[in-house]
Amino acid sequence: MTSAEGCRVLVVEDEFLVALQIEDDLLAAGYVVVGPFTSLSASIAASRTERFEMATLDLNLRGEFVYPLIDELLERKIPVLLLTGYTAADLPERFRSLPRLAKPFDGTQLVEKVQSLLRAGEMHGVAPSRSTGR
C-alpha cells in the first residue's frame, strides 16, 4: 500500500463543509492537503506553483467547470479524482473514463480511491518529482 506520509493532494472544492470534510479525511490518513481552492482561477494558479502528487476536483465550482484544469493536469500526468454528483454520461467524452467518486461519499471511500490512484501512478512510473508545479 502506498504510504500517505508527506504525499501532497491538491483539493479543489467550493462547498465549505465538503471541503472541510475532504481535508479532515485526507489529513487523518496522513496526506498533506494543498488547498482547498474554491475557484477555477485560484485552482489553476495553485496547480502551477504548488507541489502535489495528485488532485481531487469538484467538477463544478459555482457554475464554472474545471475542464481547463483537468486538461492541464492530465497533460502533466498528474492523477485526477473527480468528486461530483454528475454521472459519466454528463461529462465531456474525453473525461468519462476518469476516476470519479459520486457525491455524497464517505471518508473511507475517498482515502481508498486516493490510495488506489497513487498506487496506479507508481506502477506506471509517475514519480512524485515528475508531478510538481511548473
N, CA, C and O atoms as CSV, one atom per row, in Angstrom:
chain,resi,resn,atom,element,x,y,z
A,1,MET,N,N,0.843,-1.180,0.000
A,1,MET,CA,C,0.000,0.000,0.000
A,1,MET,C,C,0.888,1.243,0.000
A,1,MET,O,O,1.905,1.273,0.694
A,2,THR,N,N,0.528,2.241,-0.748
A,2,THR,CA,C,1.267,3.485,-0.829
A,2,THR,C,C,1.211,4.212,0.504
A,2,THR,O,O,0.153,4.328,1.121
A,3,SER,N,N,2.372,4.701,0.939
A,3,SER,CA,C,2.415,5.468,2.173
A,3,SER,C,C,1.901,6.875,1.915
A,3,SER,O,O,2.299,7.532,0.954
A,4,ALA,N,N,1.020,7.318,2.782
A,4,ALA,CA,C,0.461,8.661,2.637
A,4,ALA,C,C,1.425,9.710,3.192
A,4,ALA,O,O,1.299,10.892,2.873
A,5,GLU,N,N,2.378,9.294,4.012
A,5,GLU,CA,C,3.250,10.223,4.709
A,5,GLU,C,C,3.905,11.220,3.755
A,5,GLU,O,O,4.722,10.848,2.912
A,6,GLY,N,N,3.535,12.482,3.903
A,6,GLY,CA,C,4.134,13.537,3.100
A,6,GLY,C,C,3.582,13.675,1.699
A,6,GLY,O,O,3.963,14.596,0.977
A,7,CYS,N,N,2.686,12.774,1.293
A,7,CYS,CA,C,2.099,12.848,-0.043
A,7,CYS,C,C,1.133,14.027,-0.087
A,7,CYS,O,O,0.272,14.168,0.781
A,8,ARG,N,N,1.283,14.867,-1.100
A,8,ARG,CA,C,0.510,16.107,-1.182
A,8,ARG,C,C,-0.635,15.958,-2.187
A,8,ARG,O,O,-0.440,15.501,-3.313
A,9,VAL,N,N,-1.841,16.359,-1.747
A,9,VAL,CA,C,-3.045,16.243,-2.566
A,9,VAL,C,C,-3.652,17.633,-2.748
A,9,VAL,O,O,-3.991,18.303,-1.773
A,10,LEU,N,N,-3.786,18.058,-4.005
A,10,LEU,CA,C,-4.462,19.307,-4.327
A,10,LEU,C,C,-5.961,19.084,-4.177
A,10,LEU,O,O,-6.514,18.151,-4.759
A,11,VAL,N,N,-6.622,19.940,-3.395
A,11,VAL,CA,C,-8.064,19.823,-3.168
A,11,VAL,C,C,-8.755,21.045,-3.762
A,11,VAL,O,O,-8.454,22.184,-3.404
A,12,VAL,N,N,-9.692,20.787,-4.680
A,12,VAL,CA,C,-10.481,21.833,-5.318
A,12,VAL,C,C,-11.943,21.523,-5.033
A,12,VAL,O,O,-12.492,20.539,-5.527
A,13,GLU,N,N,-12.567,22.389,-4.221
A,13,GLU,CA,C,-13.959,22.173,-3.793
A,13,GLU,C,C,-14.526,23.511,-3.332
A,13,GLU,O,O,-13.907,24.202,-2.523
A,14,ASP,N,N,-15.702,23.880,-3.843
A,14,ASP,CA,C,-16.276,25.182,-3.495
A,14,ASP,C,C,-17.287,25.136,-2.354
A,14,ASP,O,O,-17.662,26.187,-1.834
A,15,GLU,N,N,-17.731,23.971,-1.958
A,15,GLU,CA,C,-18.664,23.852,-0.834
A,15,GLU,C,C,-17.857,23.728,0.451
A,15,GLU,O,O,-17.124,22.757,0.640
A,16,PHE,N,N,-17.994,24.720,1.339
A,16,PHE,CA,C,-17.165,24.793,2.532
A,16,PHE,C,C,-17.165,23.502,3.354
A,16,PHE,O,O,-16.098,22.984,3.683
A,17,LEU,N,N,-18.340,22.980,3.688
A,17,LEU,CA,C,-18.409,21.793,4.543
A,17,LEU,C,C,-17.831,20.555,3.862
A,17,LEU,O,O,-17.193,19.725,4.509
A,18,VAL,N,N,-18.055,20.436,2.564
A,18,VAL,CA,C,-17.479,19.308,1.824
A,18,VAL,C,C,-15.955,19.429,1.799
A,18,VAL,O,O,-15.251,18.442,2.009
A,19,ALA,N,N,-15.448,20.630,1.544
A,19,ALA,CA,C,-14.002,20.864,1.522
A,19,ALA,C,C,-13.389,20.531,2.877
A,19,ALA,O,O,-12.328,19.911,2.951
A,20,LEU,N,N,-14.060,20.945,3.943
A,20,LEU,CA,C,-13.588,20.679,5.295
A,20,LEU,C,C,-13.525,19.177,5.558
A,20,LEU,O,O,-12.563,18.689,6.152
A,21,GLN,N,N,-14.541,18.448,5.122
A,21,GLN,CA,C,-14.565,17.000,5.324
A,21,GLN,C,C,-13.460,16.307,4.520
A,21,GLN,O,O,-12.794,15.406,5.029
A,22,ILE,N,N,-13.268,16.727,3.266
A,22,ILE,CA,C,-12.198,16.152,2.439
A,22,ILE,C,C,-10.850,16.391,3.113
A,22,ILE,O,O,-10.026,15.484,3.228
A,23,GLU,N,N,-10.646,17.625,3.552
A,23,GLU,CA,C,-9.385,17.981,4.211
A,23,GLU,C,C,-9.185,17.127,5.462
A,23,GLU,O,O,-8.110,16.556,5.650
A,24,ASP,N,N,-10.191,17.031,6.311
A,24,ASP,CA,C,-10.091,16.239,7.538
A,24,ASP,C,C,-9.784,14.772,7.239
A,24,ASP,O,O,-8.932,14.170,7.893
A,25,ASP,N,N,-10.471,14.200,6.259
A,25,ASP,CA,C,-10.274,12.788,5.914
A,25,ASP,C,C,-8.862,12.534,5.404
A,25,ASP,O,O,-8.221,11.556,5.788
A,26,LEU,N,N,-8.382,13.423,4.534
A,26,LEU,CA,C,-7.036,13.244,3.978
A,26,LEU,C,C,-5.965,13.443,5.051
A,26,LEU,O,O,-5.002,12.679,5.119
A,27,LEU,N,N,-6.132,14.466,5.885
A,27,LEU,CA,C,-5.167,14.704,6.967
A,27,LEU,C,C,-5.129,13.523,7.932
A,27,LEU,O,O,-4.052,13.109,8.361
A,28,ALA,N,N,-6.301,12.976,8.279
A,28,ALA,CA,C,-6.373,11.836,9.194
A,28,ALA,C,C,-5.661,10.611,8.621
A,28,ALA,O,O,-5.148,9.781,9.372
A,29,ALA,N,N,-5.629,10.499,7.291
A,29,ALA,CA,C,-4.967,9.373,6.638
A,29,ALA,C,C,-3.479,9.640,6.405
A,29,ALA,O,O,-2.772,8.779,5.880
A,30,GLY,N,N,-2.997,10.828,6.791
A,30,GLY,CA,C,-1.575,11.123,6.681
A,30,GLY,C,C,-1.163,11.937,5.474
A,30,GLY,O,O,0.028,12.166,5.262
A,31,TYR,N,N,-2.128,12.380,4.676
A,31,TYR,CA,C,-1.805,13.191,3.496
A,31,TYR,C,C,-1.625,14.658,3.881
A,31,TYR,O,O,-2.139,15.115,4.902
A,32,VAL,N,N,-0.889,15.382,3.049
A,32,VAL,CA,C,-0.764,16.823,3.186
A,32,VAL,C,C,-1.741,17.432,2.188
A,32,VAL,O,O,-1.721,17.087,1.007
A,33,VAL,N,N,-2.593,18.334,2.658
A,33,VAL,CA,C,-3.604,18.942,1.799
A,33,VAL,C,C,-3.083,20.271,1.258
A,33,VAL,O,O,-2.628,21.132,2.011
A,34,VAL,N,N,-3.160,20.416,-0.062
A,34,VAL,CA,C,-2.831,21.678,-0.727
A,34,VAL,C,C,-4.171,22.300,-1.100
A,34,VAL,O,O,-4.858,21.809,-1.996
A,35,GLY,N,N,-4.543,23.373,-0.419
A,35,GLY,CA,C,-5.851,23.979,-0.624
A,35,GLY,C,C,-6.649,23.893,0.660
A,35,GLY,O,O,-6.071,23.891,1.746
A,36,PRO,N,N,-7.946,23.822,0.558
A,36,PRO,CA,C,-8.753,23.703,-0.666
A,36,PRO,C,C,-8.879,25.031,-1.409
A,36,PRO,O,O,-8.833,26.111,-0.819
A,37,PHE,N,N,-9.040,24.909,-2.714
A,37,PHE,CA,C,-9.242,26.053,-3.591
A,37,PHE,C,C,-10.680,26.029,-4.081
A,37,PHE,O,O,-11.232,24.965,-4.360
A,38,THR,N,N,-11.289,27.217,-4.185
A,38,THR,CA,C,-12.729,27.287,-4.430
A,38,THR,C,C,-13.110,27.886,-5.776
A,38,THR,O,O,-14.294,27.949,-6.109
A,39,SER,N,N,-12.122,28.326,-6.555
A,39,SER,CA,C,-12.429,28.891,-7.871
A,39,SER,C,C,-11.493,28.298,-8.908
A,39,SER,O,O,-10.413,27.804,-8.584
A,40,LEU,N,N,-11.921,28.354,-10.153
A,40,LEU,CA,C,-11.099,27.820,-11.235
A,40,LEU,C,C,-9.787,28.584,-11.338
A,40,LEU,O,O,-8.728,27.969,-11.459
A,41,SER,N,N,-9.835,29.908,-11.292
A,41,SER,CA,C,-8.607,30.693,-11.452
A,41,SER,C,C,-7.613,30.415,-10.326
A,41,SER,O,O,-6.421,30.257,-10.589
A,42,ALA,N,N,-8.079,30.354,-9.081
A,42,ALA,CA,C,-7.179,30.060,-7.962
A,42,ALA,C,C,-6.627,28.644,-8.060
A,42,ALA,O,O,-5.472,28.398,-7.710
A,43,SER,N,N,-7.449,27.714,-8.534
A,43,SER,CA,C,-7.020,26.319,-8.671
A,43,SER,C,C,-5.941,26.179,-9.730
A,43,SER,O,O,-4.952,25.476,-9.523
A,44,ILE,N,N,-6.123,26.838,-10.852
A,44,ILE,CA,C,-5.120,26.782,-11.922
A,44,ILE,C,C,-3.821,27.432,-11.458
A,44,ILE,O,O,-2.738,26.894,-11.686
A,45,ALA,N,N,-3.929,28.580,-10.813
A,45,ALA,CA,C,-2.730,29.262,-10.312
A,45,ALA,C,C,-1.973,28.361,-9.330
A,45,ALA,O,O,-0.752,28.232,-9.416
A,46,ALA,N,N,-2.697,27.748,-8.408
A,46,ALA,CA,C,-2.063,26.867,-7.428
A,46,ALA,C,C,-1.441,25.648,-8.097
A,46,ALA,O,O,-0.365,25.199,-7.700
A,47,SER,N,N,-2.113,25.117,-9.105
A,47,SER,CA,C,-1.588,23.919,-9.779
A,47,SER,C,C,-0.261,24.202,-10.477
A,47,SER,O,O,0.517,23.285,-10.738
A,48,ARG,N,N,-0.010,25.457,-10.775
A,48,ARG,CA,C,1.221,25.845,-11.455
A,48,ARG,C,C,2.339,26.226,-10.503
A,48,ARG,O,O,3.498,26.311,-10.909
A,49,THR,N,N,2.004,26.455,-9.241
A,49,THR,CA,C,3.027,26.906,-8.290
A,49,THR,C,C,3.240,25.941,-7.127
A,49,THR,O,O,4.326,25.916,-6.549
A,50,GLU,N,N,2.245,25.161,-6.778
A,50,GLU,CA,C,2.340,24.247,-5.633
A,50,GLU,C,C,2.831,22.873,-6.081
A,50,GLU,O,O,2.649,22.470,-7.230
A,51,ARG,N,N,3.454,22.169,-5.146
A,51,ARG,CA,C,3.900,20.797,-5.399
A,51,ARG,C,C,2.836,19.852,-4.848
A,51,ARG,O,O,2.380,20.012,-3.716
A,52,PHE,N,N,2.444,18.865,-5.658
A,52,PHE,CA,C,1.471,17.864,-5.221
A,52,PHE,C,C,1.574,16.647,-6.127
A,52,PHE,O,O,2.048,16.733,-7.259
A,53,GLU,N,N,1.116,15.501,-5.602
A,53,GLU,CA,C,1.210,14.231,-6.335
A,53,GLU,C,C,-0.083,13.842,-7.038
A,53,GLU,O,O,-0.067,13.055,-7.985
A,54,MET,N,N,-1.195,14.388,-6.580
A,54,MET,CA,C,-2.484,14.089,-7.215
A,54,MET,C,C,-3.475,15.177,-6.855
A,54,MET,O,O,-3.196,16.022,-6.004
A,55,ALA,N,N,-4.654,15.160,-7.511
A,55,ALA,CA,C,-5.660,16.190,-7.278
A,55,ALA,C,C,-7.045,15.578,-7.132
A,55,ALA,O,O,-7.403,14.642,-7.847
A,56,THR,N,N,-7.821,16.122,-6.191
A,56,THR,CA,C,-9.242,15.799,-6.096
A,56,THR,C,C,-9.974,17.057,-6.538
A,56,THR,O,O,-9.724,18.143,-6.016
A,57,LEU,N,N,-10.869,16.910,-7.493
A,57,LEU,CA,C,-11.504,18.066,-8.111
A,57,LEU,C,C,-13.024,17.970,-8.092
A,57,LEU,O,O,-13.607,17.002,-8.582
A,58,ASP,N,N,-13.647,18.983,-7.523
A,58,ASP,CA,C,-15.083,19.169,-7.697
A,58,ASP,C,C,-15.233,19.638,-9.143
A,58,ASP,O,O,-14.489,20.512,-9.588
A,59,LEU,N,N,-16.160,19.084,-9.859
A,59,LEU,CA,C,-16.295,19.384,-11.286
A,59,LEU,C,C,-16.855,20.772,-11.567
A,59,LEU,O,O,-16.468,21.418,-12.541
A,60,ASN,N,N,-17.759,21.223,-10.718
A,60,ASN,CA,C,-18.458,22.483,-10.959
A,60,ASN,C,C,-18.235,23.417,-9.770
A,60,ASN,O,O,-18.709,23.162,-8.663
A,61,LEU,N,N,-17.501,24.507,-10.024
A,61,LEU,CA,C,-17.216,25.488,-8.979
A,61,LEU,C,C,-18.096,26.706,-9.193
A,61,LEU,O,O,-17.752,27.607,-9.958
A,62,ARG,N,N,-19.222,26.726,-8.520
A,62,ARG,CA,C,-20.178,27.839,-8.638
A,62,ARG,C,C,-20.481,28.181,-10.102
A,62,ARG,O,O,-20.451,29.348,-10.495
A,63,GLY,N,N,-20.769,27.166,-10.889
A,63,GLY,CA,C,-21.141,27.365,-12.289
A,63,GLY,C,C,-19.977,27.340,-13.263
A,63,GLY,O,O,-20.187,27.415,-14.473
A,64,GLU,N,N,-18.751,27.236,-12.758
A,64,GLU,CA,C,-17.571,27.181,-13.614
A,64,GLU,C,C,-17.008,25.767,-13.602
A,64,GLU,O,O,-16.602,25.265,-12.553
A,65,PHE,N,N,-16.984,25.129,-14.756
A,65,PHE,CA,C,-16.458,23.767,-14.835
A,65,PHE,C,C,-14.932,23.787,-14.837
A,65,PHE,O,O,-14.315,24.697,-15.391
A,66,VAL,N,N,-14.334,22.782,-14.216
A,66,VAL,CA,C,-12.879,22.720,-14.065
A,66,VAL,C,C,-12.183,22.035,-15.239
A,66,VAL,O,O,-11.046,21.582,-15.105
A,67,TYR,N,N,-12.845,21.956,-16.374
A,67,TYR,CA,C,-12.271,21.260,-17.526
A,67,TYR,C,C,-10.880,21.749,-17.921
A,67,TYR,O,O,-10.024,20.914,-18.213
A,68,PRO,N,N,-10.605,23.063,-17.946
A,68,PRO,CA,C,-9.249,23.502,-18.308
A,68,PRO,C,C,-8.189,22.988,-17.320
A,68,PRO,O,O,-7.075,22.651,-17.721
A,69,LEU,N,N,-8.537,22.933,-16.055
A,69,LEU,CA,C,-7.608,22.413,-15.051
A,69,LEU,C,C,-7.381,20.919,-15.258
A,69,LEU,O,O,-6.246,20.447,-15.177
A,70,ILE,N,N,-8.439,20.181,-15.522
A,70,ILE,CA,C,-8.306,18.742,-15.770
A,70,ILE,C,C,-7.365,18.509,-16.949
A,70,ILE,O,O,-6.451,17.689,-16.862
A,71,ASP,N,N,-7.585,19.224,-18.046
A,71,ASP,CA,C,-6.725,19.067,-19.223
A,71,ASP,C,C,-5.264,19.311,-18.880
A,71,ASP,O,O,-4.383,18.557,-19.294
A,72,GLU,N,N,-5.017,20.369,-18.122
A,72,GLU,CA,C,-3.639,20.717,-17.759
A,72,GLU,C,C,-3.003,19.647,-16.875
A,72,GLU,O,O,-1.852,19.268,-17.095
A,73,LEU,N,N,-3.734,19.161,-15.889
A,73,LEU,CA,C,-3.191,18.143,-15.001
A,73,LEU,C,C,-2.931,16.837,-15.737
A,73,LEU,O,O,-1.905,16.194,-15.514
A,74,LEU,N,N,-3.840,16.442,-16.604
A,74,LEU,CA,C,-3.646,15.212,-17.368
A,74,LEU,C,C,-2.446,15.322,-18.288
A,74,LEU,O,O,-1.701,14.359,-18.466
A,75,GLU,N,N,-2.261,16.494,-18.870
A,75,GLU,CA,C,-1.096,16.713,-19.739
A,75,GLU,C,C,0.195,16.536,-18.944
A,75,GLU,O,O,1.199,16.060,-19.475
A,76,ARG,N,N,0.165,16.912,-17.696
A,76,ARG,CA,C,1.333,16.791,-16.820
A,76,ARG,C,C,1.400,15.418,-16.144
A,76,ARG,O,O,2.288,15.170,-15.327
A,77,LYS,N,N,0.465,14.529,-16.483
A,77,LYS,CA,C,0.417,13.158,-15.961
A,77,LYS,C,C,0.208,13.105,-14.443
A,77,LYS,O,O,0.755,12.243,-13.756
A,78,ILE,N,N,-0.590,14.039,-13.943
A,78,ILE,CA,C,-0.941,14.064,-12.527
A,78,ILE,C,C,-2.281,13.361,-12.366
A,78,ILE,O,O,-3.251,13.731,-13.027
A,79,PRO,N,N,-2.354,12.346,-11.495
A,79,PRO,CA,C,-3.625,11.650,-11.280
A,79,PRO,C,C,-4.705,12.609,-10.784
A,79,PRO,O,O,-4.459,13.474,-9.943
A,80,VAL,N,N,-5.904,12.427,-11.330
A,80,VAL,CA,C,-7.052,13.274,-11.018
A,80,VAL,C,C,-8.202,12.395,-10.556
A,80,VAL,O,O,-8.509,11.376,-11.175
A,81,LEU,N,N,-8.838,12.805,-9.452
A,81,LEU,CA,C,-10.046,12.149,-8.967
A,81,LEU,C,C,-11.157,13.183,-8.982
A,81,LEU,O,O,-11.075,14.200,-8.294
A,82,LEU,N,N,-12.201,12.925,-9.769
A,82,LEU,CA,C,-13.345,13.835,-9.831
A,82,LEU,C,C,-14.313,13.508,-8.704
A,82,LEU,O,O,-14.716,12.357,-8.532
A,83,LEU,N,N,-14.682,14.531,-7.938
A,83,LEU,CA,C,-15.656,14.382,-6.862
A,83,LEU,C,C,-16.885,15.162,-7.287
A,83,LEU,O,O,-16.891,16.392,-7.258
A,84,THR,N,N,-17.931,14.440,-7.683
A,84,THR,CA,C,-19.046,15.130,-8.327
A,84,THR,C,C,-20.352,14.370,-8.211
A,84,THR,O,O,-20.364,13.160,-7.985
A,85,GLY,N,N,-21.434,15.082,-8.365
A,85,GLY,CA,C,-22.747,14.464,-8.457
A,85,GLY,C,C,-23.108,14.122,-9.896
A,85,GLY,O,O,-24.111,13.454,-10.149
A,86,TYR,N,N,-22.289,14.583,-10.838
A,86,TYR,CA,C,-22.542,14.300,-12.254
A,86,TYR,C,C,-22.199,12.846,-12.572
A,86,TYR,O,O,-21.277,12.276,-11.989
A,87,THR,N,N,-22.940,12.260,-13.491
A,87,THR,CA,C,-22.629,10.906,-13.953
A,87,THR,C,C,-21.603,10.993,-15.076
A,87,THR,O,O,-21.355,12.069,-15.619
A,88,ALA,N,N,-21.018,9.868,-15.416
A,88,ALA,CA,C,-20.046,9.837,-16.515
A,88,ALA,C,C,-20.681,10.344,-17.807
A,88,ALA,O,O,-20.025,11.028,-18.594
A,89,ALA,N,N,-21.943,10.015,-18.029
A,89,ALA,CA,C,-22.634,10.439,-19.254
A,89,ALA,C,C,-22.790,11.958,-19.328
A,89,ALA,O,O,-22.932,12.510,-20.419
A,90,ASP,N,N,-22.767,12.641,-18.175
A,90,ASP,CA,C,-22.881,14.098,-18.143
A,90,ASP,C,C,-21.583,14.803,-18.525
A,90,ASP,O,O,-21.581,16.001,-18.806
A,91,LEU,N,N,-20.489,14.062,-18.535
A,91,LEU,CA,C,-19.173,14.648,-18.771
A,91,LEU,C,C,-18.820,14.676,-20.248
A,91,LEU,O,O,-19.337,13.878,-21.030
A,92,PRO,N,N,-17.930,15.605,-20.637
A,92,PRO,CA,C,-17.406,15.545,-21.997
A,92,PRO,C,C,-16.758,14.169,-22.209
A,92,PRO,O,O,-16.182,13.605,-21.279
A,93,GLU,N,N,-16.848,13.651,-23.389
A,93,GLU,CA,C,-16.377,12.295,-23.665
A,93,GLU,C,C,-14.944,12.063,-23.200
A,93,GLU,O,O,-14.626,10.987,-22.694
A,94,ARG,N,N,-14.082,13.054,-23.366
A,94,ARG,CA,C,-12.663,12.854,-23.027
A,94,ARG,C,C,-12.438,12.655,-21.524
A,94,ARG,O,O,-11.362,12.209,-21.124
A,95,PHE,N,N,-13.419,12.973,-20.694
A,95,PHE,CA,C,-13.272,12.822,-19.250
A,95,PHE,C,C,-14.082,11.661,-18.676
A,95,PHE,O,O,-14.015,11.411,-17.472
A,96,ARG,N,N,-14.823,10.965,-19.483
A,96,ARG,CA,C,-15.741,9.931,-18.974
A,96,ARG,C,C,-15.039,8.759,-18.315
A,96,ARG,O,O,-15.621,8.103,-17.452
A,97,SER,N,N,-13.807,8.483,-18.702
A,97,SER,CA,C,-13.101,7.336,-18.127
A,97,SER,C,C,-12.257,7.708,-16.911
A,97,SER,O,O,-11.589,6.850,-16.333
A,98,LEU,N,N,-12.285,8.976,-16.523
A,98,LEU,CA,C,-11.503,9.387,-15.351
A,98,LEU,C,C,-12.106,8.815,-14.074
A,98,LEU,O,O,-13.318,8.615,-13.982
A,99,PRO,N,N,-11.258,8.556,-13.099
A,99,PRO,CA,C,-11.768,8.079,-11.812
A,99,PRO,C,C,-12.715,9.122,-11.223
A,99,PRO,O,O,-12.449,10.323,-11.264
A,100,ARG,N,N,-13.816,8.638,-10.678
A,100,ARG,CA,C,-14.850,9.542,-10.181
A,100,ARG,C,C,-15.436,8.953,-8.912
A,100,ARG,O,O,-15.653,7.746,-8.807
A,101,LEU,N,N,-15.683,9.820,-7.961
A,101,LEU,CA,C,-16.352,9.423,-6.734
A,101,LEU,C,C,-17.622,10.255,-6.658
A,101,LEU,O,O,-17.571,11.484,-6.622
A,102,ALA,N,N,-18.754,9.576,-6.634
A,102,ALA,CA,C,-20.050,10.264,-6.663
A,102,ALA,C,C,-20.373,10.861,-5.300
A,102,ALA,O,O,-20.228,10.206,-4.267
A,103,LYS,N,N,-20.811,12.109,-5.317
A,103,LYS,CA,C,-21.272,12.760,-4.087
A,103,LYS,C,C,-22.689,12.290,-3.786
A,103,LYS,O,O,-23.481,12.132,-4.715
A,104,PRO,N,N,-23.026,12.069,-2.559
A,104,PRO,CA,C,-22.159,12.155,-1.390
A,104,PRO,C,C,-21.314,10.886,-1.242
A,104,PRO,O,O,-21.742,9.800,-1.635
A,105,PHE,N,N,-20.128,11.027,-0.679
A,105,PHE,CA,C,-19.248,9.893,-0.439
A,105,PHE,C,C,-18.757,9.992,0.999
A,105,PHE,O,O,-18.904,11.027,1.649
A,106,ASP,N,N,-18.172,8.898,1.487
A,106,ASP,CA,C,-17.634,8.970,2.847
A,106,ASP,C,C,-16.111,8.992,2.807
A,106,ASP,O,O,-15.500,8.717,1.775
A,107,GLY,N,N,-15.519,9.317,3.928
A,107,GLY,CA,C,-14.073,9.471,4.013
A,107,GLY,C,C,-13.301,8.227,3.665
A,107,GLY,O,O,-12.228,8.306,3.065
A,108,THR,N,N,-13.835,7.065,4.035
A,108,THR,CA,C,-13.160,5.804,3.723
A,108,THR,C,C,-13.076,5.617,2.211
A,108,THR,O,O,-12.029,5.235,1.687
A,109,GLN,N,N,-14.179,5.885,1.510
A,109,GLN,CA,C,-14.178,5.772,0.046
A,109,GLN,C,C,-13.147,6.718,-0.563
A,109,GLN,O,O,-12.402,6.337,-1.466
A,110,LEU,N,N,-13.109,7.940,-0.068
A,110,LEU,CA,C,-12.176,8.943,-0.589
A,110,LEU,C,C,-10.732,8.486,-0.412
A,110,LEU,O,O,-9.955,8.499,-1.367
A,111,VAL,N,N,-10.377,8.089,0.785
A,111,VAL,CA,C,-8.994,7.691,1.065
A,111,VAL,C,C,-8.616,6.454,0.254
A,111,VAL,O,O,-7.507,6.378,-0.274
A,112,GLU,N,N,-9.525,5.484,0.150
A,112,GLU,CA,C,-9.237,4.280,-0.651
A,112,GLU,C,C,-8.997,4.637,-2.114
A,112,GLU,O,O,-8.087,4.093,-2.742
A,113,LYS,N,N,-9.803,5.545,-2.663
A,113,LYS,CA,C,-9.664,5.949,-4.063
A,113,LYS,C,C,-8.342,6.699,-4.274
A,113,LYS,O,O,-7.654,6.469,-5.268
A,114,VAL,N,N,-7.990,7.585,-3.353
A,114,VAL,CA,C,-6.731,8.321,-3.442
A,114,VAL,C,C,-5.555,7.337,-3.408
A,114,VAL,O,O,-4.638,7.435,-4.224
A,115,GLN,N,N,-5.582,6.401,-2.475
A,115,GLN,CA,C,-4.516,5.399,-2.373
A,115,GLN,C,C,-4.400,4.590,-3.653
A,115,GLN,O,O,-3.297,4.331,-4.135
A,116,SER,N,N,-5.533,4.193,-4.199
A,116,SER,CA,C,-5.554,3.408,-5.431
A,116,SER,C,C,-4.942,4.178,-6.599
A,116,SER,O,O,-4.154,3.623,-7.365
A,117,LEU,N,N,-5.298,5.442,-6.733
A,117,LEU,CA,C,-4.761,6.253,-7.831
A,117,LEU,C,C,-3.266,6.479,-7.685
A,117,LEU,O,O,-2.535,6.452,-8.675
A,118,LEU,N,N,-2.809,6.697,-6.475
A,118,LEU,CA,C,-1.380,6.893,-6.259
A,118,LEU,C,C,-0.603,5.611,-6.541
A,118,LEU,O,O,0.485,5.659,-7.115
A,119,ARG,N,N,-1.154,4.466,-6.141
A,119,ARG,CA,C,-0.506,3.179,-6.451
A,119,ARG,C,C,-0.437,2.972,-7.955
A,119,ARG,O,O,0.594,2.543,-8.474
A,120,ALA,N,N,-1.520,3.270,-8.659
A,120,ALA,CA,C,-1.551,3.107,-10.113
A,120,ALA,C,C,-0.524,4.024,-10.767
A,120,ALA,O,O,0.141,3.624,-11.723
A,121,GLY,N,N,-0.387,5.249,-10.263
A,121,GLY,CA,C,0.607,6.173,-10.798
A,121,GLY,C,C,2.014,5.651,-10.614
A,121,GLY,O,O,2.843,5.771,-11.515
A,122,GLU,N,N,2.298,5.064,-9.443
A,122,GLU,CA,C,3.616,4.487,-9.193
A,122,GLU,C,C,3.886,3.318,-10.135
A,122,GLU,O,O,5.000,3.168,-10.637
A,123,MET,N,N,2.873,2.493,-10.373
A,123,MET,CA,C,3.053,1.339,-11.253
A,123,MET,C,C,3.324,1.771,-12.694
A,123,MET,O,O,3.967,1.050,-13.458
A,124,HIS,N,N,2.824,2.956,-13.056
A,124,HIS,CA,C,3.027,3.457,-14.404
A,124,HIS,C,C,4.213,4.418,-14.483
A,124,HIS,O,O,4.379,5.134,-15.470
A,125,GLY,N,N,5.031,4.424,-13.435
A,125,GLY,CA,C,6.243,5.218,-13.462
A,125,GLY,C,C,6.042,6.712,-13.278
A,125,GLY,O,O,6.906,7.502,-13.662
A,126,VAL,N,N,4.926,7.111,-12.701
A,126,VAL,CA,C,4.701,8.523,-12.442
A,126,VAL,C,C,5.219,8.815,-11.046
A,126,VAL,O,O,4.516,8.613,-10.056
A,127,ALA,N,N,6.449,9.289,-10.974
A,127,ALA,CA,C,7.068,9.584,-9.689
A,127,ALA,C,C,6.609,10.949,-9.183
A,127,ALA,O,O,6.327,11.843,-9.980
A,128,PRO,N,N,6.533,11.111,-7.882
A,128,PRO,CA,C,6.110,12.406,-7.350
A,128,PRO,C,C,6.922,13.574,-7.868
A,128,PRO,O,O,6.373,14.659,-8.059
A,129,SER,N,N,8.209,13.387,-8.101
A,129,SER,CA,C,9.032,14.506,-8.586
A,129,SER,C,C,8.639,14.952,-9.983
A,129,SER,O,O,8.944,16.079,-10.374
A,130,ARG,N,N,7.969,14.093,-10.745
A,130,ARG,CA,C,7.526,14.452,-12.099
A,130,ARG,C,C,6.225,15.207,-12.079
A,130,ARG,O,O,5.860,15.831,-13.075
A,131,SER,N,N,5.515,15.169,-10.969
A,131,SER,CA,C,4.186,15.763,-10.945
A,131,SER,C,C,4.115,16.947,-9.983
A,131,SER,O,O,3.225,17.037,-9.137
A,132,THR,N,N,5.068,17.836,-10.138
A,132,THR,CA,C,5.077,19.045,-9.335
A,132,THR,C,C,4.722,20.222,-10.194
A,132,THR,O,O,4.669,20.118,-11.420
A,133,GLY,N,N,4.476,21.351,-9.552
A,133,GLY,CA,C,4.139,22.567,-10.294
A,133,GLY,C,C,5.243,22.966,-11.242
A,133,GLY,O,O,6.382,22.513,-11.124
A,134,ARG,N,N,4.891,23.823,-12.186
A,134,ARG,CA,C,5.847,24.235,-13.209
A,134,ARG,C,C,6.843,25.215,-12.672
A,134,ARG,O,O,7.723,25.665,-13.406
